[in-house]
Amino acid sequence: MSVNRRPANERRLTRRRFVAGTVATGAAAASSGAAGAAARPVRPKSTEIVVVGAGLAGLTAALRLHQAGRSVIVLEARDRVGGRCFSRPLGPHASDVANMGATWVGPTQDRIQALMAELGVRKFPTYSKGQLVWYEQGRRTPYTGLIPPLSDPSAIAELVTSLAAIDNIAKSVPLDAPWHAPGAAVWDAMTAETWAEQKIAHPDARSAFALSVEGVLSVEPRDISFLYLLFYVHAAGSLERLVANAGAGGAQDFRVKGGTQGIAIKLARRLGSKVLLGQPVRRISQDRRRVTVAAEGATLGAKRVIVAIPPTLAGRIAYTPALPALRDQLTQRVPAGSLIKTIAVYDTPFWRHQGLNGQANSDQGPVKVTLDVSPHNGTPGVIAGFVDGEDARVLSDLPARERRKLALRSYVRYFGPEAGRPRRFFDQVWDHEAYTGGCPVGVMPPGVMTEYGPALRAPVGRIHWAGTETATKWNGYMDGAVRSGERAAAEALAEL
Ligand SMILES: Cc1cc2nc3c(=O)[nH]c(=O)nc-3n(C[C@H](O)[C@H](O)[C@H](O)COP(=O)(O)OP(=O)(O)OC[C@H]3O[C@@H](n4cnc5c(N)ncnc54)[C@H](O)[C@@H]3O)c2cc1C
């Protein structure tokens, strides 16, 4: 099945059907209003729980509630499910797709892997045979292992020590309340860059540290609090697990057969007509008896609502009564990283014949990190290249052909002239996506975690919060999204 072709049940879930049939709609209310001043108020359709957002968090929450015998409706703004999991077809085989968002799963990501098993979605190992490419100050060096061969050996030693130091300090950060870490006040008052300036003397080691922050979070080290970085590292287990090369026991070890959006599509199929597309939620009102969720063209009444979207987007919904100050202020302070994912498709994975595994790391942008994302059978050859942080801010508003030219220039540096002549090239500018607002995850600048962190998951009356940003394990990843959906579903169930 092509993941881009919407399954039959999804096709049925159109806005037209929704507006026309099953619930009270803005359109219906407007037309009855036009018919005369005495028009009867339209009573919103009721369900037990409304879920806002059909990403992995929202769909998982909805499935667990449905499995518990509760009535649930998911309102999704886009005309597709999956959110940050979005796959485009690559060729005639339905399972050959390019993931424009999430791609990999790895060890200890137990909840996403359990969900995949439940849905019958399989994984396969990421291609990892051969050497990586390190490109530094205009010099290209193939290498193996985690640490790139920085030109000055003393920089390598310092980089290794610094990464280990971060892993060690991160262990002292409690995952469910990072603001209670012994050094929370100091660490949250500084950026990750400030920490690096204080603790990493060699500029090349500092630059390699910055590359790992950019590669993982698509922000510059100056953009995030050091406490937040420590929390994020601990939530994944270690920094090494986050940045590990494919096949080395980290987050990039496995690919998802059929693409990651396929997981969301299978979830949506289980929920059938309970998932309504094209329904951006604009207002949530609650009183002591119920909550009313108003999407652009429709209104639903419920006992509970789970808002499963990134915090910044949750802040764009209007709430009656207003949210507590801490929660509202939190939503103003969790900006997403800036990320363009580029995909270049070649007849063959020619780099493999040069003994390379398609992974490159570089101190020079705009594409600083690449990986081989060819289909399981290696045909066609596909490389994904990431433009992160400041580079993405510069490129995002350029015309597509200009972005392509600049990105391919990076590809050529790492893999030679053949890399400049892909059969196809496309990219996904996540900062342009109104219902995502940047990627891969909402991050916390200094001061946010200690001052506003307690508002991240705390329910507000009948409103529960989900989404990968609320996860205490694998925050920012699909695994975190699934965990957050399961946690929010359990919270709502306990209240019903
Ligand atoms: C380029 C990229 C690479 C990534 N790589 C990986 C990876 O390799 N492995 C990994 O595990 N994770 C990866 N991630 C992160 C992963 O995609 C996310 O952690 C996960 O998909 C988040 O799921 P979610 O349900 O929390 O949020 P989302 O996927 O953002 O879902 C939220 C949903 O809510 C909808 N929505 C928003 N506002 C409204 C509204 N007002 N009303 C109704 N609906 C609304 C959105 O359209 C969306 O469908 C990557 C992300 C990106 C972008």
PDBQT file of the ligand as one rigid body, heavy atoms in Angstrom, charges set to zero:
ROOT
HETATM    1  C1  LIG A 501      12.595  15.696  10.003  1.00  0.00    +0.000 C 
HETATM    2  C2  LIG A 501      12.241  14.930  11.258  1.00  0.00    +0.000 A 
HETATM    3  C3  LIG A 501      12.972  13.815  11.598  1.00  0.00    +0.000 A 
HETATM    4  C4  LIG A 501      12.617  13.057  12.710  1.00  0.00    +0.000 A 
HETATM    5  N1  LIG A 501      13.289  11.895  12.944  1.00  0.00    +0.000 NA
HETATM    6  C5  LIG A 501      12.837  11.051  13.892  1.00  0.00    +0.000 A 
HETATM    7  C6  LIG A 501      13.333   9.725  13.957  1.00  0.00    +0.000 A 
HETATM    8  O1  LIG A 501      14.146   9.304  13.124  1.00  0.00    +0.000 OA
HETATM    9  N2  LIG A 501      12.865   8.925  14.953  1.00  0.00    +0.000 N 
HETATM   10  C7  LIG A 501      11.916   9.357  15.831  1.00  0.00    +0.000 A 
HETATM   11  O2  LIG A 501      11.506   8.563  16.693  1.00  0.00    +0.000 OA
HETATM   12  N3  LIG A 501      11.413  10.601  15.771  1.00  0.00    +0.000 NA
HETATM   13  C8  LIG A 501      11.833  11.455  14.812  1.00  0.00    +0.000 A 
HETATM   14  N4  LIG A 501      11.269  12.687  14.674  1.00  0.00    +0.000 N 
HETATM   15  C9  LIG A 501      10.316  13.157  15.699  1.00  0.00    +0.000 C 
HETATM   16  C10 LIG A 501       8.938  12.501  15.554  1.00  0.00    +0.000 C 
HETATM   17  O3  LIG A 501       8.467  12.728  14.257  1.00  0.00    +0.000 OA
HETATM   18  C11 LIG A 501       8.000  13.126  16.567  1.00  0.00    +0.000 C 
HETATM   19  O4  LIG A 501       8.529  12.996  17.862  1.00  0.00    +0.000 OA
HETATM   20  C12 LIG A 501       6.614  12.479  16.610  1.00  0.00    +0.000 C 
HETATM   21  O5  LIG A 501       6.147  12.169  15.331  1.00  0.00    +0.000 OA
HETATM   22  C13 LIG A 501       5.665  13.467  17.304  1.00  0.00    +0.000 C 
HETATM   23  O6  LIG A 501       4.356  12.943  17.361  1.00  0.00    +0.000 OA
HETATM   24  P1  LIG A 501       3.227  13.775  18.107  1.00  0.00    +0.000 P 
HETATM   25  O7  LIG A 501       1.963  13.023  17.929  1.00  0.00    +0.000 OA
HETATM   26  O8  LIG A 501       3.667  14.141  19.451  1.00  0.00    +0.000 OA
HETATM   27  O9  LIG A 501       3.127  15.172  17.319  1.00  0.00    +0.000 OA
HETATM   28  P2  LIG A 501       2.777  15.463  15.799  1.00  0.00    +0.000 P 
HETATM   29  O10 LIG A 501       3.302  14.407  14.914  1.00  0.00    +0.000 OA
HETATM   30  O11 LIG A 501       3.235  16.852  15.539  1.00  0.00    +0.000 OA
HETATM   31  O12 LIG A 501       1.187  15.386  15.741  1.00  0.00    +0.000 OA
HETATM   32  C14 LIG A 501       0.365  16.481  16.070  1.00  0.00    +0.000 C 
HETATM   33  C15 LIG A 501      -0.837  16.466  15.135  1.00  0.00    +0.000 C 
HETATM   34  O13 LIG A 501      -1.724  17.502  15.533  1.00  0.00    +0.000 OA
HETATM   35  C16 LIG A 501      -2.197  18.195  14.388  1.00  0.00    +0.000 C 
HETATM   36  N5  LIG A 501      -2.587  19.534  14.825  1.00  0.00    +0.000 N 
HETATM   37  C17 LIG A 501      -1.806  20.594  15.120  1.00  0.00    +0.000 A 
HETATM   38  N6  LIG A 501      -2.560  21.635  15.526  1.00  0.00    +0.000 NA
HETATM   39  C18 LIG A 501      -3.849  21.215  15.498  1.00  0.00    +0.000 A 
HETATM   40  C19 LIG A 501      -5.091  21.822  15.813  1.00  0.00    +0.000 A 
HETATM   41  N7  LIG A 501      -5.179  23.083  16.258  1.00  0.00    +0.000 N 
HETATM   42  N8  LIG A 501      -6.231  21.098  15.653  1.00  0.00    +0.000 NA
HETATM   43  C20 LIG A 501      -6.181  19.811  15.222  1.00  0.00    +0.000 A 
HETATM   44  N9  LIG A 501      -5.019  19.193  14.906  1.00  0.00    +0.000 NA
HETATM   45  C21 LIG A 501      -3.877  19.889  15.050  1.00  0.00    +0.000 A 
HETATM   46  C22 LIG A 501      -1.035  18.158  13.428  1.00  0.00    +0.000 C 
HETATM   47  O14 LIG A 501      -1.460  18.325  12.094  1.00  0.00    +0.000 OA
HETATM   48  C23 LIG A 501      -0.461  16.759  13.687  1.00  0.00    +0.000 C 
HETATM   49  O15 LIG A 501      -1.046  15.795  12.849  1.00  0.00    +0.000 OA
HETATM   50  C24 LIG A 501      11.567  13.468  13.549  1.00  0.00    +0.000 A 
HETATM   51  C25 LIG A 501      10.836  14.602  13.213  1.00  0.00    +0.000 A 
HETATM   52  C26 LIG A 501      11.153  15.308  12.073  1.00  0.00    +0.000 A 
HETATM   53  C27 LIG A 501      10.303  16.472  11.672  1.00  0.00    +0.000 C 
ENDROOT
TORSDOF 0
